[in-house]
Amino acid sequence: MVKKVVRDPAVLGGKPILEGTRISVAFVLRVIAGGMTVDEIVAQYPHLTKEDVQNALEYAAKRFDQARLRV
């Protein structure tokens, strides 16, 4: 099952996370910025799929676009 990005005030202060985990979208962005590949992330966190990581990236891209429109 591919995890959606969700917000839960009881988990990580309501930051966007991958559903059913404590892995935030920001964390995914940071580890990719640090040089990890999607395959390395999935190997390090086997409860994630490539599609989960892709969902986090897509969520971040959409939020970035929305923020740019407000400026």
ChimeraX commands (.cxc) that place a marker at each C-alpha (Angstrom):
marker #1 position 0.00,0.00,0.00 radius 0.5
marker #1 position 1.35,3.40,-0.96 radius 0.5
marker #1 position 1.34,5.87,1.90 radius 0.5
marker #1 position -0.31,9.26,1.49 radius 0.5
marker #1 position 1.01,12.46,2.99 radius 0.5
marker #1 position -1.11,13.35,6.01 radius 0.5
marker #1 position -1.07,15.75,8.94 radius 0.5
marker #1 position -1.86,14.62,12.46 radius 0.5
marker #1 position -1.54,17.12,15.31 radius 0.5
marker #1 position -0.54,14.23,17.60 radius 0.5
marker #1 position 2.43,13.25,15.40 radius 0.5
marker #1 position 5.47,15.52,14.97 radius 0.5
marker #1 position 3.42,18.58,15.87 radius 0.5
marker #1 position 1.22,18.27,12.80 radius 0.5
marker #1 position 4.02,18.35,10.23 radius 0.5
marker #1 position 3.23,16.57,6.94 radius 0.5
marker #1 position 4.25,12.92,7.31 radius 0.5
marker #1 position 3.96,9.73,5.33 radius 0.5
marker #1 position 0.81,8.01,6.53 radius 0.5
marker #1 position 1.35,5.49,9.33 radius 0.5
marker #1 position 4.92,6.63,9.98 radius 0.5
marker #1 position 6.83,9.33,11.82 radius 0.5
marker #1 position 8.75,10.19,8.65 radius 0.5
marker #1 position 8.13,13.77,7.63 radius 0.5
marker #1 position 8.20,15.23,4.16 radius 0.5
marker #1 position 10.92,17.58,5.40 radius 0.5
marker #1 position 13.04,14.60,6.46 radius 0.5
marker #1 position 12.71,13.03,3.01 radius 0.5
marker #1 position 13.80,16.31,1.42 radius 0.5
marker #1 position 16.76,16.64,3.78 radius 0.5
marker #1 position 18.11,13.16,3.15 radius 0.5
marker #1 position 17.76,13.56,-0.61 radius 0.5
marker #1 position 19.48,16.95,-0.39 radius 0.5
marker #1 position 22.20,15.20,1.61 radius 0.5
marker #1 position 22.83,12.82,-1.26 radius 0.5
marker #1 position 20.72,9.75,-0.48 radius 0.5
marker #1 position 18.98,8.15,-3.41 radius 0.5
marker #1 position 15.42,6.88,-3.35 radius 0.5
marker #1 position 16.78,3.32,-3.38 radius 0.5
marker #1 position 18.99,4.09,-0.37 radius 0.5
marker #1 position 16.05,5.60,1.53 radius 0.5
marker #1 position 13.92,2.52,0.87 radius 0.5
marker #1 position 16.80,0.26,1.94 radius 0.5
marker #1 position 17.29,2.27,5.15 radius 0.5
marker #1 position 13.56,2.46,5.88 radius 0.5
marker #1 position 12.11,-0.80,4.52 radius 0.5
marker #1 position 8.56,0.10,5.55 radius 0.5
marker #1 position 8.67,2.75,2.79 radius 0.5
marker #1 position 8.31,2.20,-0.94 radius 0.5
marker #1 position 9.70,4.19,-3.82 radius 0.5
marker #1 position 6.16,5.45,-4.38 radius 0.5
marker #1 position 6.01,6.71,-0.78 radius 0.5
marker #1 position 9.16,8.77,-1.32 radius 0.5
marker #1 position 7.77,10.01,-4.63 radius 0.5
marker #1 position 4.56,11.07,-2.87 radius 0.5
marker #1 position 6.58,13.09,-0.35 radius 0.5
marker #1 position 8.47,14.81,-3.16 radius 0.5
marker #1 position 5.29,15.54,-5.10 radius 0.5
marker #1 position 3.66,16.97,-1.97 radius 0.5
marker #1 position 6.65,19.25,-1.39 radius 0.5
marker #1 position 6.64,20.42,-5.01 radius 0.5
marker #1 position 2.93,21.28,-4.86 radius 0.5
marker #1 position 3.38,23.17,-1.59 radius 0.5
marker #1 position 6.32,25.07,-3.06 radius 0.5
marker #1 position 4.22,26.07,-6.08 radius 0.5
marker #1 position 1.37,27.18,-3.82 radius 0.5
marker #1 position 3.74,29.27,-1.71 radius 0.5
marker #1 position 5.22,30.96,-4.78 radius 0.5
marker #1 position 1.75,32.00,-5.91 radius 0.5
marker #1 position 1.13,33.76,-2.59 radius 0.5
marker #1 position 4.28,35.90,-2.78 radius 0.5
marker link #1:1,2 radius 0.2
marker link #1:2,3 radius 0.2
marker link #1:3,4 radius 0.2
marker link #1:4,5 radius 0.2
marker link #1:5,6 radius 0.2
marker link #1:6,7 radius 0.2
marker link #1:7,8 radius 0.2
marker link #1:8,9 radius 0.2
marker link #1:9,10 radius 0.2
marker link #1:10,11 radius 0.2
marker link #1:11,12 radius 0.2
marker link #1:12,13 radius 0.2
marker link #1:13,14 radius 0.2
marker link #1:14,15 radius 0.2
marker link #1:15,16 radius 0.2
marker link #1:16,17 radius 0.2
marker link #1:17,18 radius 0.2
marker link #1:18,19 radius 0.2
marker link #1:19,20 radius 0.2
marker link #1:20,21 radius 0.2
marker link #1:21,22 radius 0.2
marker link #1:22,23 radius 0.2
marker link #1:23,24 radius 0.2
marker link #1:24,25 radius 0.2
marker link #1:25,26 radius 0.2
marker link #1:26,27 radius 0.2
marker link #1:27,28 radius 0.2
marker link #1:28,29 radius 0.2
marker link #1:29,30 radius 0.2
marker link #1:30,31 radius 0.2
marker link #1:31,32 radius 0.2
marker link #1:32,33 radius 0.2
marker link #1:33,34 radius 0.2
marker link #1:34,35 radius 0.2
marker link #1:35,36 radius 0.2
marker link #1:36,37 radius 0.2
marker link #1:37,38 radius 0.2
marker link #1:38,39 radius 0.2
marker link #1:39,40 radius 0.2
marker link #1:40,41 radius 0.2
marker link #1:41,42 radius 0.2
marker link #1:42,43 radius 0.2
marker link #1:43,44 radius 0.2
marker link #1:44,45 radius 0.2
marker link #1:45,46 radius 0.2
marker link #1:46,47 radius 0.2
marker link #1:47,48 radius 0.2
marker link #1:48,49 radius 0.2
marker link #1:49,50 radius 0.2
marker link #1:50,51 radius 0.2
marker link #1:51,52 radius 0.2
marker link #1:52,53 radius 0.2
marker link #1:53,54 radius 0.2
marker link #1:54,55 radius 0.2
marker link #1:55,56 radius 0.2
marker link #1:56,57 radius 0.2
marker link #1:57,58 radius 0.2
marker link #1:58,59 radius 0.2
marker link #1:59,60 radius 0.2
marker link #1:60,61 radius 0.2
marker link #1:61,62 radius 0.2
marker link #1:62,63 radius 0.2
marker link #1:63,64 radius 0.2
marker link #1:64,65 radius 0.2
marker link #1:65,66 radius 0.2
marker link #1:66,67 radius 0.2
marker link #1:67,68 radius 0.2
marker link #1:68,69 radius 0.2
marker link #1:69,70 radius 0.2
marker link #1:70,71 radius 0.2
view
